[in-house]
Each structure stands twice: as C-alpha cells, then as structure tokens.
Amino acid sequence: MMSQDRQFEQLVTTIADRVKAELAKQRHTSLGVAARSSSGSADRGHGHSAGSGPGPSGSSHEAGHGHAHGPSTPCKAGKGECTGCGWSISRRPDDVAKIIELGAQRVSAAPGMDGAGLRQDLARYIDHTLLKANASRDEFKKLCEEARKFKFASVCVNAANVAYCARELRGSGVPVVAVVGFPLGATTPAAKAFETREAVRDGAEEIDMVINIGALKSKDYGLVLADIQAVVGASGGKKVKVILETGELTREEKVISCALSKVAGAAFVKTSTGFGPGGATAEDVALMKAVVGDELEVKASGGMRTSEDVDKMLQAGATRIGASASVAIVRGATAAAAKKPEAGAVRRVGGY
C-alpha cells in the first residue's frame, strides 16, 4: 500500500509539473509579445527611446521614476514624483483601481495600453458569482452589467435568480450558471434533479451541484454516484460541475469523488462552495486534474481575490474560476491591495 501511495504521489507530481511548465511557457510567450507591442507603441507616443531621454514633462523618465523603462515594470515613484508616462494602468494597478472605485469612468493610457493591460485575459475563465442569501435585485443587475462589460465566462447565482439574470443578459453571450443542492449538498437525488430541471427551464446553461458529502464520508458510493447521475440526467445535456467541498475531505475522498464524477458523466469537478471551511488551493486543483485527466475540467472556487491567485489555479490545471471579486481580479488587484479578513474576524458567509 505504501508503495502504491508513493507511486500515485509521484504520478500526481509529474502531471502537475508538466501542466505548470506548459502553461508557464505559453504565458511567457504571450506576455513577451504583449510587452514588446506595448513598449513600441508607448515609445512612439512619447517621442523618446527606451533609454533615459526626456519624458512628457521634459525631465528624464528614468530619473523621475527611479526604475527601468517599460510598461511591465511596477512604478515605485512617490505619487508626487510620477511624471505621467501613460503606463499607470500596468505599472500602478492598485492606484488605478482606487481611482475607478471613487467614480472615474475613464483612465488615460499610452497607445497600446488598454483594458487588456488590466488582466482582461482572465475574464474568460471566471464565473462572476453572487450567492449571498441577502443579495438584492440591484446587486444582481450590477452583476449582469459587469458580466457584459468584462465578458466573464458566466454569472453564477442561486436558482431563484436565474430567470432574472437570463433576461438581463439576453444577447450578451454571457450564460447563467445555477447552483443546486447548495451549499450543503444534503438533499435527495430527486430534489436535486427537480431543482436542476427548474433552473434549466428558467435559462440556466450550466449547473453547479454540491456532492452528498455525508454519503461520501459514509462510503456509500452508490448514493454519491446516483446523486450526481440524477443531476446530469435532469440537465438536458447542460454542463454539470460537481462541487466536492475539498475543505471537508481527505485526500482519498477527493480522489474517489473525482472518479465518481467521471463515471456519472459530469463535465467538471469543482473545489468549493465558498461557504465551507476552506477555499481552493493549487494542490487540490492539481490533484483533481491528475484524477480526471482530459475527460473533465476543473473549476477552482473559494477565496480568490487577486490575479495572482487566479494565475496559480490556472497553472495547476483549472480551466474555470469561481469568484465574487471578479472585477478586482481583472483590474489586476494584487495581494497588497486585496482586502483580506483580519485574524480572528468573523467570516461573512457567501464571500466566495
């Protein structure tokens, strides 16, 4: 048994390393091309080279900013020292995000530096999520407006809000995802199937269902399988994501639930509800991907607040992200800017 465990660990590590290396290579190539393009455009716009020639204010850009010239380098100049090179959206994303939050509708930038510089590349991976029980209609309207603006992969809401969001998003190309058996997973297969049919009838294009955690821990794998199959059967061919709630599970239970999801015909396995004891980790994503292979996709959800968080999950093998901080993420929020709960603070349920 110990030998088998070591072999499996080695297999998981090998697969995860290959995935990370391939994605890192692709990302490096993509960023290299984007940086060269933006640098060339910005240099032409300012009328000086990448050396220490005069910037827009007539003074040395190098001297004013105290760092290497180029849009990909963070700006460390004091706010009173910044010479306005036009690259603030990439060099000072935290400050730009604050300005936008204060009400700015537009931010000027050098040629070639548009919304893509604010990590718009991540939007297509993100299910823009609002699952709070006390969310108002105005909040769902804003959710849909943001999904249209940033072209998120979908909006993810509770079943009662599917019809409204589907109407708001009509013609946008952004689908609606409904959660089922949420957040505990402790309802019957028949109840989950009914909820699925209702959500699809109201316009849901994908279903995120919570696994029967108690049955899994009781080793009643037949019930776990039947539970997932009931939702897949009721979905009418729509994609079904199986939420494992990884923070509740042992490593063995994660592996078994991924295998059962494959057998049941699901399209994705998903880490967390956002209401449980833990969110997504890169280690869990890599393990889940190692088990499901190319037959299923992996959705990482719970606890992601920054673009760095999302990058880690994508590199580990995720192809979809669940987040409520979606706008901050695509605006390039960093760990320093993200609002993390203080130690000992009461966790607000549904923060996703």
Summary of the structure (lengths in Angstrom):
residues: 352
radius of gyration: 22.6
end to end distance: 37.2
largest distance: 73.5
contacts: 1172
relative contact order: 0.11
helix: 49%
strand: 12%
